[in-house]
Amino acid sequence: MLESTVKRLENLSKQYSGYITTAELLQGKVTNRQIGAFVQSGMLEKVSHGHYWFVDERHEKPGDYKALEVCITNPGAVICADSACFYLGLIDVEPERLSVATRRSDRSKMKVNFPTCRHYFGDSYFEDSVKKVTTPLGMYRVYDLDRSVCDCIRFKDSIGDDLFDLIIENYRKSGERQIERLFDYAEKVRMLGRVKRYLR
């Protein structure tokens, strides 16, 4: 590859915080063929269709890069259940698969470089309790703690007993007021009986 082409990529890496799109690369005079060559040589990592990460000493991925990359890939996605409990600090064990919520009508493919577990929700329930997390590298959406614990109970079979027990144990320590708030939410989504089974 020509030295001038490599230099062009290095200049772009100084302008961007780490992630860059195909459109931005093309605008920076890097061709599709050159993008492929940079991926093959390891100078760019393909995050998902149309999105890349600069692989150099100037950029280091943050601890929440999986949440960022899923939401870069699908801006409508929300981090949920056990993964939300991890990112919100309820547990310090990162789940093996990133739990992601999308609308039931959203059938877009989410090809990323790590395992995911996708959950589909109806429109009336989907936007409940969404928090936006803004970082220097972008934004991702995550359900709040009450909803996430409720969803962990809903998806208990896909989480695994050890992780589920840790989530419930840590949530119990948050106090009666927090648990009562969870009960209010669980009643709203018609899960109060199931939630009380684990938190009474």
N, C-alpha and C positions, 0 to 999 in steps of 0.2 A: 504494500500500500504506500502511496506517495506520502512523503513527509509533510507536504502542505495539507493533505487531507487529514492526517493525524492532528496537525496543529489546529485545524478548523474545529475538530471535536474538542480538543483541549480548551480552546477559547470559549466554546459553548458551555463546557463544564464549569467554567468560572462564572458564567452568567446565571446558571440555574442552581437551585438548592439541592439537586440530586435526581429528581424525576424530570423527564422531558418526554414530550409527545412526538409522534412521527411528523406531525405538521410543523412543530418547532424545529425539528432536525432538518426538514426539507427547506424551511424558511432560512435556516443557517447554512444553506448550500451543501448539505450532505444528502447524497442521492439514496434511493431505496437499496441499490446494490451495495453501496458503502455501509449503510446501516447493517445489512446482513453480514458484511465482512467484519464490522466492529463487534457484532454479537458473537460471531464465530471465534474471533481472537480474544474475547473476554473483556473488551474495553467497555462494552455496553451489556447490560443484562435485560433481556426481554421480560418485563413484568407481566404484561398481558397484551392483547391486541392493541397496537397503537401507543403503547406506553413503555418507557425504558428507564433504566437506572444507570447513572455513570459509575463505573467500577474503577475507582482511583483513590489515592490517599487523601484527597480533598473531601470525600464524602463517606460517611459511615451511617448505616441504617439505624434508626432508633428502635427502641424496644417494642414500639407499637406499629412496626412497619407492616405487619400482616393486616391489621385493621385498615391502615391507610391504603394498602394495595388492593384490597377487596373493594373499598369504596371508590378508588380511582377507576377500577375495572367496571363497577356498577354503582354509579352515584346514588341510586335508590336503595341500596342495601343497608342493613342495620346490623351491627354486631349484637348478638343476643345470648341468652342462657348462660352456660358455664364460661364462655369466652368474655361476655360482658362482666361477669363476676370477677374475672381475672383483671381486666383492664380498669375496673372501678375499685380494685384493691381489696375486695372481700377475701380472695384467696391469693396465695403467692405461687401456686402451681399452675403453669400454663398448660391448658388442655392440648392434647395431641392434635386435635382437629379444631379449626376455627369455626365456631357456630355462627351462621349468617342467616338473617331473616330477609326474605324478599316477598313481594306481593304474589298472591296465587296466580295472578295473570302475567307475571314476569317470567318468561321462559328463556330469557337471554342466557347464553353460556357464560360461565365465569371461570375461565381457565387461568389459574394462578400457579405459582411454584411451590405450593404447600397444600396439605390436606385440608379440606373444608367439609362441614356438615351443613347442608342447606335446609332451612325450614320455611314453608310457605304459609302465609297468613292472608286472610280475607281483608278487603279494603277497610272495613269498619273497625278493625282491631289493629291494623298495621301501624298507624302513626301514633298510637298511645304511648306516652312516656318516653319519647325519643329525646336524647340529649345530643348536642353537637359538640364535638371536641375539636378545637382548632390548634394546630401545631405549626411550627415553622415550615414543615414539608407539605402541609395540606390539612384537610378536614375529614373526619369520619363521624359516622353516626352510631350511637350505642343506646340500648334501652337502659333505663334507670334501674337501680338495684332491686326495688320492690317487684317490678315486672320481671326482671331477669331471674330472681329466685322463683317466682311463680312459674316461669317458663321452664326452669330446671326441673321442677316437680312434674310439669306436663311432659317433658322429654326425658324423664328419669332413665328409661331403658337405653337411651343412646349416649348417656353421659358416663356410666360406669359407677359401681357402688362406692369405691373409695373417694372419688372426686365429689360425688353427690353428698356423701356423709360429711365431708369437709365443708362444703358450702352450707349445709343445714346447721352444722355445729357452729361455724363462724357467725352465721346470721343470728342464731339464738343469742350470742353474746352482745348483739347490738342493742338489746334492751326491749322492754315491754312496749314502749311508745312506737318504736320502729316496727315491731311485730304486729301491733294493732293496725298500723298503716298498711302493712301487707295484707292483713285480713280484709280491710276495706277494699283494696284493689282486687283481691281474689273473689270477693262477693260480686263485684261489678262484672267480672268475666266468668261468673258461675263456676268457680273452682274452690269455693270456701271450704267445703268438706274435705277435699283432697289435701289442701294446704294445712288445715288444722291437724290432719292425721300425722304430719311430720313436725309441726311446730308447737303443739300443745304439750 
